[in-house]
Amino acid sequence: MTESTTDEIEPNEAETSEAPAVCTLPAGDDAEAALVHDPALTGPRADCVLCGEPTELPADHPGSTLCPVCAWQQAQRIACSG
């Protein structure tokens, strides 16, 4: 049996493609900002899409809004799913 080194291994086409294999997030603090209470926000609040309780997010906030309890439970489900 012959010994092979990593110098002899040629990359396949998938490894050399120009498209990144991982989606990148735009720079910003959106995730952290969603967890921090902002007392300057006024107006109607969005309801949690799972339990219906009011959240601290404004009603015009894009995406699915979760109350702190449901957000915590979703994070636990995702963390333990794999």
TAWOLIN-V507577 format. One record per backbone hydrogen bond with DSSP energy under -0.5 kcal/mol. NH is the residue of the N-H (numbers start at 1). CO is the residue of the C=O. E is the energy in kcal/mol with one decimal. If there is no record, write none. Layout:
BEGIN
<<NH CO E> <NH CO E>>
END
This chain:
BEGIN
<<8 5 -1.1> <9 6 -0.6> <15 12 -0.5> <16 12 -1.1> <17 14 -0.6> <33 29 -3.0> <34 30 -1.6> <35 31 -0.6> <35 32 -1.0> <36 32 -0.8> <36 33 -0.5> <39 37 -0.6> <41 38 -1.6> <46 57 -2.6> <48 53 -3.3> <49 65 -2.6> <52 48 -1.1> <55 46 -2.9> <59 44 -2.1> <61 58 -1.8> <71 67 -2.6> <72 68 -2.0> <73 69 -2.3> <74 70 -2.7> <75 71 -2.1> <76 72 -2.0> <77 73 -2.2> <78 74 -2.5> <79 75 -2.3> <80 76 -1.8> <81 78 -0.9>>
END
